[in-house]
């Protein structure tokens, strides 16, 4: 797994490296030289430098280019420098590298490449009007753009910011940061590479998941085995108005394709005639209902959840009055692994969240930002400013695993945090969340490696979506296309394990 740092953790690591004997000036030199080595420079280079250490990295880059006989020019957003930046800027002046100040909107007509050294991962707050003009000029230029550490305008922890530089290549320094993956980052970073400048890990990082990381979940199977070895799971949901959502989650066999032994769909009794014809490999269980909405029946709940190693609840469930009683009973009485999604999350947000601390099994919550807002009472805009911190805090407080959906999914139990950078625009379609829940409950039928199991589910769902999008296009893709690609995604991940 690739270690990923928060801005605060990276700042702490920098400080510890300096305190242990590596001067800040030396770290800046390594950064600038690393940027120089990471790209095949083709002609005159415009280096946009801001007031902090990010600008200092640009000054070192300019010196490297000059030594290599490559023309370059420095554009200064301001004439304020860090101590180390001032040292290298003085060297640039000594060797005659052109430096321009007072430019309101740069013209890049004579430049082959643009280097963005305006703001680093520590950027926060509002951009000045001049900075906005510069970023917009870069994005209009049509030239290759290389961003140092992170695209200027993006926040290092959230990946949010507007406007922000759109890069051809972003070169992270030391370790990748969360903001390289979250928020708008995937739309703005063409390619991301990292350069090691000798900064040691100072605390537990977040972990970016890679194909070889799920050996503890997707294990080789014995020939001498049977369906019971891989778990009986249940998918509880649906109502008269939203029967299709849970039908999709199970009838498409997402859970079975993820590897469980037996998957049962648990629906309101009056829905069974509509759902049954679509079930081939799966079984059907029912709960008494009124007008397509489940009624609270503890005896029936006990029967339909018995022997299930895992249960997913909430897809297309609606907002029936009895849903809270049903969910409360499951939280208190059901001993297996539980995936709470969609309408069950909304139901939970209207209940005492303290019930989560009373469960006997493992719980995975799968909110998108609006559902997370309802759960923790924090507005979406604030959640997106630091999604990892909010997810970790909720997970720690209630003893659950949170799978916080987004362009990059955050999976955390409050101690270990995984980032899953898979998925695509084509998955922005009805039913994609249901497919994820089906995959999760299928994995939980035979895997106890939480929260890694949840991360594996998010990875498989995202990879399957990418494979589907490659065939169907982002516009024409359906969530059922993702389901058909689950086996191919599993194959890719297991092949990746063999290579590690």
C-alpha positions in Angstrom: 0.0 0.0 0.0 1.2 3.5 -0.8 1.5 5.7 2.3 -0.5 8.9 2.1 -0.2 11.8 4.6 -2.3 14.6 5.9 -0.9 18.1 5.7 -0.3 18.2 9.4 1.5 14.8 9.4 3.7 15.9 6.5 4.6 19.1 8.3 5.5 17.2 11.4 7.7 14.8 9.3 9.4 17.8 7.7 10.1 19.2 11.2 11.5 15.9 12.5 13.7 15.5 9.5 15.2 19.0 10.0 15.5 18.4 13.8 17.4 15.2 13.1 20.0 17.0 11.1 18.8 17.5 7.5 18.7 21.3 6.9 15.5 22.8 5.4 17.7 24.2 2.6 18.9 20.7 1.7 15.3 19.4 1.6 14.4 22.2 -0.8 17.4 21.4 -3.0 16.4 17.7 -3.2 12.8 18.7 -4.0 13.8 21.0 -6.9 16.3 18.5 -8.3 13.6 15.8 -8.0 11.2 17.9 -10.0 13.8 18.5 -12.7 14.5 14.8 -13.0 10.8 13.9 -13.2 10.0 15.5 -16.6 11.6 15.5 -20.1 11.9 19.3 -20.6 11.5 20.4 -24.2 11.9 24.1 -24.5 11.7 27.4 -22.6 10.1 26.8 -19.2 7.9 29.4 -17.4 8.2 28.8 -13.6 5.4 30.4 -11.6 6.7 31.0 -8.0 4.7 31.9 -4.9 5.8 33.2 -1.6 6.4 30.0 0.4 8.7 27.0 0.1 6.8 25.8 -3.0 8.2 28.9 -4.7 11.7 28.0 -3.4 11.4 24.6 -5.0 10.8 26.5 -8.3 14.0 28.5 -7.8 16.0 25.3 -7.4 14.4 23.9 -10.5 15.3 27.0 -12.4 19.0 26.5 -11.4 18.9 22.9 -12.6 17.4 24.0 -15.9 20.0 26.7 -16.4 22.8 24.2 -15.7 21.3 21.9 -18.3 21.3 24.7 -20.9 17.4 24.8 -20.9 16.0 28.3 -21.2 13.6 29.3 -18.3 12.1 32.3 -16.7 10.7 33.0 -13.3 7.4 34.7 -12.7 7.0 36.0 -9.1 3.5 36.2 -7.7 5.0 38.4 -4.9 8.5 39.4 -3.7 8.0 37.6 -0.3 10.2 34.6 0.2 10.8 32.0 2.8 14.4 32.0 4.2 15.4 29.0 2.1 13.6 30.4 -0.9 15.4 33.7 -0.7 18.8 31.8 -0.6 18.0 30.0 -3.9 16.4 33.1 -5.5 19.7 35.0 -4.9 21.5 32.2 -6.8 19.1 32.5 -9.7 19.8 36.2 -9.9 23.6 35.6 -9.8 23.4 33.3 -12.8 21.1 35.7 -14.7 17.9 33.7 -14.8 15.1 36.2 -15.8 12.6 37.0 -13.1 9.4 39.0 -13.7 7.3 40.8 -11.1 4.1 42.7 -11.2 2.5 40.6 -13.9 -1.3 40.7 -13.6 -2.1 38.0 -16.2 0.8 36.0 -17.7 1.3 35.4 -21.4 2.8 32.0 -22.1 3.0 32.3 -25.9 6.8 31.7 -26.0 6.9 28.9 -23.4 7.0 25.2 -24.1 6.0 24.2 -20.5 4.6 25.8 -17.4 5.7 24.9 -13.9 3.2 25.6 -11.1 5.1 26.4 -7.9 2.6 29.0 -6.6 1.1 27.2 -3.5 1.9 24.0 -1.8 -0.1 21.6 0.3 -0.3 24.1 3.1 -2.5 26.5 1.1 -5.8 27.5 2.7 -8.1 30.4 2.6 -9.0 32.6 -0.4 -6.9 33.3 -3.5 -6.0 36.9 -4.3 -7.3 38.3 -7.5 -3.9 38.1 -9.0 -3.5 34.4 -8.1 -6.9 33.7 -9.6 -5.8 35.4 -12.8 -2.6 33.4 -13.0 -4.3 30.1 -12.4 -6.9 30.9 -15.1 -4.2 31.9 -17.5 -2.4 28.6 -16.9 -5.6 26.7 -17.6 -6.3 28.6 -20.8 -2.7 28.2 -22.1 -3.0 24.8 -23.7 0.6 24.1 -22.6 1.9 21.1 -20.6 1.6 22.0 -16.9 3.8 20.5 -14.2 2.6 21.2 -10.6 5.0 21.0 -7.8 3.7 19.0 -4.8 0.0 19.8 -5.5 -2.0 21.8 -8.0 -2.2 25.4 -6.8 -5.6 26.2 -5.4 -6.3 22.7 -4.1 -6.3 22.1 -0.4 -3.8 19.4 0.7 -6.3 17.5 2.9 -9.5 17.8 0.9 -8.6 18.2 -2.8 -11.1 21.0 -2.9 -10.6 24.5 -4.4 -11.9 26.6 -7.2 -10.2 27.8 -9.3 -7.2 25.4 -9.2 -4.5 24.6 -11.7 -5.2 21.7 -14.1 -1.9 19.8 -14.6 -0.5 17.4 -17.1 1.8 16.1 -14.3 1.8 16.6 -10.6 4.9 15.8 -8.6 4.2 15.1 -5.0 7.2 15.7 -2.6 8.0 13.3 0.2 4.7 11.4 0.2 1.4 11.8 -1.6 -1.1 13.8 0.4 -4.8 13.1 0.8 -5.7 16.1 -1.4 -4.0 14.4 -4.3 -7.0 11.9 -4.4 -10.0 13.6 -2.8 -12.4 16.2 -4.0 -11.6 17.7 -7.4 -8.2 16.1 -7.6 -9.0 13.4 -10.1 -10.4 16.0 -12.5 -7.4 18.3 -12.2 -4.4 16.0 -12.0 -3.4 14.3 -15.2 -0.7 12.1 -13.8 0.7 11.9 -10.3 4.2 10.8 -9.4 6.0 11.1 -6.1 9.7 11.9 -5.4 11.4 10.8 -2.2 13.5 13.5 -0.6 14.6 11.5 2.5 11.8 12.5 4.9 11.0 9.5 7.2 7.5 8.4 8.2 6.8 10.0 11.6 3.3 8.5 12.3 0.8 6.1 10.9 -0.2 7.2 7.4 -3.4 6.7 5.5 -3.0 3.9 3.0 -3.8 4.0 -0.7 -5.0 0.6 -1.8 -3.4 -1.3 -4.6 -4.3 -4.6 -6.3 -1.9 -6.7 -4.2 -3.2 -5.5 -0.9 -6.2 -7.8 -0.5 -4.6 -11.3 -0.1 -6.2 -11.5 3.4 -9.7 -11.1 1.8 -9.5 -12.8 -1.6 -7.7 -16.0 -0.6 -7.2 -19.1 -2.9 -10.0 -21.6 -2.5 -9.7 -25.2 -1.8 -11.2 -27.8 -4.1 -12.6 -29.6 -1.1 -15.0 -26.9 -0.1 -18.7 -26.1 -0.4 -21.1 -23.1 -0.4 -21.3 -23.2 3.4 -17.5 -22.4 3.6 -18.2 -19.0 1.9 -21.1 -17.9 3.9 -24.9 -17.4 3.8 -25.7 -13.7 3.5 -28.9 -11.7 3.3 -30.0 -8.5 1.6 -32.9 -6.8 3.3 -34.7 -3.9 1.7 -37.2 -2.8 -0.9 -40.7 -1.4 -0.6 -43.5 -1.0 -3.1 -42.1 2.3 -4.4 -38.5 1.2 -4.6 -38.5 -2.5 -5.2 -36.1 -2.2 -8.1 -33.1 -1.0 -6.0 -32.7 -4.0 -3.8 -33.7 -6.3 -6.8 -30.7 -4.9 -8.6 -28.4 -5.4 -5.7 -29.2 -9.1 -5.5 -30.8 -10.3 -8.8 -27.7 -9.3 -10.6 -25.8 -11.5 -8.2 -23.4 -8.9 -7.0 -23.1 -10.7 -3.7 -22.6 -14.1 -5.3 -20.1 -12.7 -7.9 -18.1 -11.3 -4.9 -17.8 -14.9 -3.7 -20.4 -15.7 -0.9 -21.9 -19.2 -0.9 -25.6 -18.3 -0.7 -27.4 -15.0 -1.1 -31.0 -14.4 0.1 -33.1 -11.5 -0.8 -35.4 -10.4 2.1 -38.3 -8.3 1.0 -41.8 -7.3 2.0 -44.2 -10.3 1.4 -46.4 -8.5 -1.1 -43.3 -7.8 -3.3 -42.3 -11.4 -3.7 -44.4 -12.1 -6.8 -42.7 -9.2 -8.6 -39.2 -10.0 -7.4 -39.2 -13.9 -7.6 -39.1 -14.2 -11.4 -35.8 -12.3 -11.4 -34.1 -14.5 -8.9 -32.1 -17.4 -10.4 -29.2 -18.3 -8.2 -30.5 -16.4 -5.2 -33.2 -17.4 -2.7 -36.1 -15.3 -1.4 -37.3 -14.6 2.1 -40.3 -12.4 3.1 -41.4 -10.2 6.0 -45.1 -9.4 6.7 -46.0 -6.0 5.3 -48.8 -3.5 4.8 -49.1 -1.9 1.4 -45.5 -2.9 0.5 -44.0 -1.6 3.7 -42.4 -4.0 6.2 -44.0 -4.6 9.6 -42.0 -5.2 12.7 -42.2 -8.9 13.4 -39.3 -10.1 15.7 -40.0 -13.8 15.2 -39.9 -13.4 11.5 -36.8 -11.3 11.6 -35.1 -13.9 13.8 -35.9 -16.6 11.3 -34.8 -14.7 8.1 -31.6 -13.5 9.6 -30.6 -16.9 11.2 -27.4 -18.5 9.9 -26.6 -15.4 7.9 -22.9 -14.5 8.4 -23.6 -11.0 6.9 -26.6 -8.8 6.3 -27.0 -5.7 4.1 -29.9 -3.5 4.9 -31.5 -0.4 3.5 -31.4 -0.4 -0.3 -34.8 0.8 -1.6 -36.2 0.3 1.8 -38.2 3.6 1.9 -39.2 5.3 5.1 -41.9 3.1 6.6 -42.9 3.7 10.3 -41.7 0.2 11.3 -38.2 0.6 9.8 -36.8 2.1 12.9 -38.0 -0.8 15.1 -36.6 -3.3 12.5 -33.2 -1.6 12.4 -33.1 -1.3 16.2 -33.8 -5.0 16.6 -31.2 -5.9 14.0 -28.6 -3.8 15.8 -29.3 -5.3 19.1 -30.0 -8.9 18.2 -28.2 -9.8 14.9 -24.7 -11.2 15.7 -23.2 -11.1 12.2 -21.5 -8.5 10.0 -23.9 -5.7 9.0 -23.8 -3.3 6.1 -26.0 -0.3 6.6 -26.8 1.6 3.4 -29.2 4.1 1.8 -32.6 4.3 3.5 -31.2 2.4 6.6 -28.6 5.2 7.0 -31.4 7.8 6.9 -33.4 5.7 9.4 -30.3 5.5 11.7 -29.9 9.3 11.5 -33.3 9.6 13.1 -32.5 7.2 15.9 -30.1 7.1 18.9 -26.7 6.5 17.3 -25.6 5.1 20.6 -27.3 1.8 19.5 -24.2 1.3 17.3 -22.1 0.8 20.5 -24.4 -2.1 21.5 -24.1 -4.3 18.5 -22.5 -7.7 18.8 -21.2 -7.9 15.2 -19.2 -5.7 12.9 -20.9 -2.7 11.3 -20.1 -1.0 8.1 -21.8 2.3 7.2 -21.7 3.4 3.6 -22.8 7.0 3.4 -22.5 9.5 0.6 -21.9 13.1 1.7 -25.6 14.0 2.2 -26.2 10.8 4.2 -23.1 11.5 6.3 -24.4 15.0 7.0 -27.6 13.5 8.4 -25.6 11.0 10.5 -23.2 13.4 12.2 -25.0 16.7 11.9 -22.1 18.4 10.0 -23.0 20.2 6.7 -21.7 18.7 3.5 -19.5 21.7 2.7 -17.7 21.2 6.0 -17.5 17.5 5.6 -15.8 17.9 2.2 -13.2 20.2 3.7 -11.7 17.3 5.6 -13.6 14.1 4.9 -11.0 11.7 6.4 -11.0 13.4 9.7 -14.8 13.4 10.0 -15.0 9.8 8.9 -12.4 8.8 11.5 -14.0 10.7 14.3 -17.4 9.1 13.7 -15.9 5.6 13.3 -14.0 6.0 16.6 -16.9 7.4 18.5 -19.3 4.6 17.6 -17.0 1.7 17.0 -17.9 1.1 13.4 -16.3 1.1 10.0 -17.2 4.1 7.8 -17.0 3.8 4.0 -17.4 7.4 3.0 -18.2 7.5 -0.7 -16.6 10.0 -3.1 -14.3 10.3 -6.1 -11.8 8.5 -3.8 -13.5 6.5 -1.2 -12.4 6.7 2.5 -12.6 3.6 4.5 -11.8 3.8 8.2 -12.4 2.2 11.6 -10.9 5.2 13.3 -7.5 3.7 13.6 -6.6 2.3 10.2 -7.6 4.4 7.2 -7.7 3.2 3.6 -8.1 5.3 0.4 -9.7 3.6 -2.6 -8.9 5.5 -5.7 -11.0 3.5 -8.1 -14.2 4.3 -9.9 -15.3 6.5 -12.7 -17.8 9.1 -13.9 -19.9 6.4 -15.5 -20.8 5.1 -12.0 -22.8 8.3 -11.3 -26.0 6.4 -12.2 -28.9 4.9 -10.3 -28.0 1.6 -8.5 -24.2 2.0 -8.2 -24.4 2.2 -4.4 -26.6 -0.9 -4.3 -24.0 -2.8 -6.3 -21.4 -1.8 -3.8 -23.5 -3.0 -0.9 -24.0 -6.4 -2.7 -20.3 -6.8 -3.2 -19.6 -5.8 0.4 -22.1 -8.3 1.9 -20.8 -11.0 -0.5 -17.2 -10.5 0.8 -18.4 -10.4 4.4 -19.8 -13.9 3.9 -16.3 -15.3 4.2 -13.9 -12.5 5.2 -13.4 -11.2 8.7 -10.6 -8.8 7.8 -12.5 -5.6 8.5 -11.9 -2.7 7.6 -9.8 -4.2 4.8 -12.8 -6.2 3.6 -14.7 -2.9 3.1 -11.8 -1.4 1.3 -11.6 -4.5 -0.9 -15.3 -4.1 -1.7 -14.9 -0.5 -2.7 -11.9 -1.4 -4.8 -13.7 -4.2 -6.7 -16.8 -2.0 -7.3 -14.7 0.9 -8.6 -12.5 -1.3 -10.8 -15.5 -3.2 -12.2 -17.1 0.2 -12.9 -14.0 1.3 -14.8 -14.0 -1.8 -16.9 -17.7 -1.3 -17.7 -17.1 2.4 -18.6 -14.4 1.4 -21.0 -17.0 -0.6 -23.0 -20.2 1.4 -22.5 -18.8 5.0 -22.2 -19.5 7.3 -19.2 -22.8 8.4 -20.7 -24.2 5.0 -21.7 -23.2 3.0 -18.7 -25.7 1.4 -16.3 -25.0 0.0 -12.8 -25.9 -3.5 -14.1 -22.9 -3.1 -16.5 -20.7 -2.8 -13.4 -22.1 -6.1 -12.0 -21.1 -8.0 -15.2 -17.5 -6.9 -14.7 -17.1 -8.0 -11.1 -15.5 -11.3 -12.1 -12.9 -9.5 -14.3 -12.2 -7.1 -11.4 -11.7 -10.0 -9.1 -9.3 -11.6 -11.6 -7.3 -8.4 -11.9 -6.9 -8.0 -8.2 -6.0 -11.7 -7.6 -3.4 -11.5 -10.4 -2.0 -8.4 -8.7 -1.6 -10.4 -5.5 0.4 -13.0 -7.3 2.9 -10.3 -8.6 3.6 -8.9 -5.1 
